[in-house]
Amino acid sequence: MSSAFTTVSPVFYTIITSSAVSRSSDDSLEKHSSPSPMSSSQTNKQWNDEITIFVMLKYRKWQMTGRKAQNLNHFYKTCTQDLLDVFHITKTPTQIRDKVNNTKSSFALLLKKEKQGNIAWTKEKCASLSKNVFCCLEKYFSEDFVVDQDQVDRMIAKIVEKYSTHFSVSSLLKNAILKMKTN
């Protein structure tokens, strides 16, 4: 049986690197493989805790403020672009919808188990949620805590900053290595 969240073979990725750090024009880009990264059957299906938390925080923000301004389907499309911009991964709106729904269901199940006192964490996971994701959801989605939009925005900004720094450093290192190889 195949899961919707299994990894995709690297054959389906298109990796683009810049040959010059300061230039961002299309002529300075090199393609390392041919398949299109936006093909629906070739999207990256790998999730990690921070991506899950990011999506759920975006969803929480939408619940608090965006619900009146944009419909849920538009939120999923916007979230698709946000994931591409922040994490450099491609997710379809359907994958995001499924992730939100599955995460909410698992969280509700774990809250129920916790109240009954029979929650069992195995290797920091229970009911397909990690302890980190559960703790974050408990803070931002539980009725026991009052959360305002500023808190949600700060947490989202913290994740964005972490990943933008990571990808910036990775890009610089990759470009330095490519430059050393050509010299």
N, C-alpha and C positions, 0 to 999 in steps of 0.2 A: 504494500500500500504506500502510495506516495503522498508526502505532505506538501502543503502549499508554501511551507517555509524552508524547503530544502535549498541547498546551495546550487548555483548554476556553474557549469563547467567554464573555465577561463577562455575556452574557444569562442564563447559568445560575447566577450568583452571587446570593446574598442578602446585602447589606451592611447591617449593623445598627450604628448609632452612637448614642451616648448624648447627650442634650441637656444633661445636667448632669454635670460631672466627679465630684462627690461622691455623686450618687445612682446606684444601680444597679437600681432597681425596674423592672419590666416596663413600667410606664406612661410611663417617660421614654425609651423606645427608639423609634426611627423606623426603619421598613423602607423600603429604597430600591428593591427589586425583588421580584417575587413568587415565582419558582420556589424549591422547597425545596433547601437545600444538601446534604441527606443522601441525595437520590435517587441510586441507584447509577450511573445513566447520566450524572449531572451532577457527579460528584466531580472535584475538582481533580487533574489528572494531571501537573502540573508538578513536577519534582524539581530540586533544586539540590545542590551539593556538601555543604553543611552538613546538609541533611535526610537525604541518603544516609548521611553519616558518623554522624549521630544514630541512625538506624535500625540501622546495622551495629554500633554500640557497644551499643545496647540488646540486639541479638541476641547479641553477644559476652558480655554480662553474663548473659543467659539461659543461654548455653552453660556458663558457669562456675558459676552458682549456682542458677538457676531451673529447670533441666532436670528435677530430681527433684521439684520442688514444683508445676510447672504444665506442661501439655502444650504442644506447639508451636502448635496452633490457638488456644489461650487467649492465648499470647504475642502472636500477630498481632492479636487483638482488643484486648488491652491497649495495644499499640503504636499502634493506630488512635486510641485516646483520647489517648495521649501526644502524638501529632502534632497533634491538634486543640487540646489544652491549650497546647502550647509554640509551635507555628508557625501556629496558626489555619487549618490546612488540613485537608481531609477526604480521607482515603485509606481504601479498603476493606481488610479483612484479606487479600484476594486480591492486591490491588496491592502490599501490603507483602511478602507471600510471594514474588511474582514479582520484586520489586526485590531482595530478599535473595538469591534464587537466581541472578538474572542478575549481580548484583555479585560473588557468590562465584565464579561461572564465569569472568567477565572477569578477576578477580584471579588465579585459578589459571593462566589462559592467559598473563597478563602475567608472572607469576613464572617460568613455563616459558621464555618468550621472553627474560626478563632473564638467566636462567642460561645460555641459549644465546648471549647477547650480541647478539641482533637485535631489541631493543625499539626502536621508533621513535615518538617523541612528536611528534604533529602538532598545533600550536596547543594545547599542553598537554593533549592527549587521546590515548589509545591504547586500542583495543578497547572503546570506549564508557565508559572510566573516565578521569576527569581525574587529573592528577598529584597533586593534593591528596588525593583519595580513595584513590589507590593508596598514597601515602606513609603515610596513616593506617592503612589496612588492613595494610600491611607491618609497622607497629609493633605493632598489636594482634592480628593473626591469623597472622603468620608464625611458623614454628617457630624462627627465628633469635633471637627476642626472648622474654623471660619477662615476662609482664604479670600483675599481680594485680588483684583486683576494685577496690581503692581507686583505682588509676590509671584504670580504666575509668569509675568513678563520678565522679572529678574532671573528666574530659573531658566527660562527659555534663552535669555541673553547669555547666561553663564555657559550653557551647552554650546551655543553658536560660537562664542568666543573661544572656547576650548578647541573646537573642531576647525575653526578658521585659522588659528595659530598652528595646529597640527598639520593642516594641508599646506600652509604657507612654508613651514620648515621643510616638509617632505618635498615640496616642489623645488625649493632652493638646493637641497641635497641632491636630488635627482639631476638637476641641471648642472651642478658642479661635477658630478660623476660623469655625465655625458661629455662635458667640456674636457675633463681629464682624459677620457678615452680617445677623443679626436685629436688631442695634442700629442 
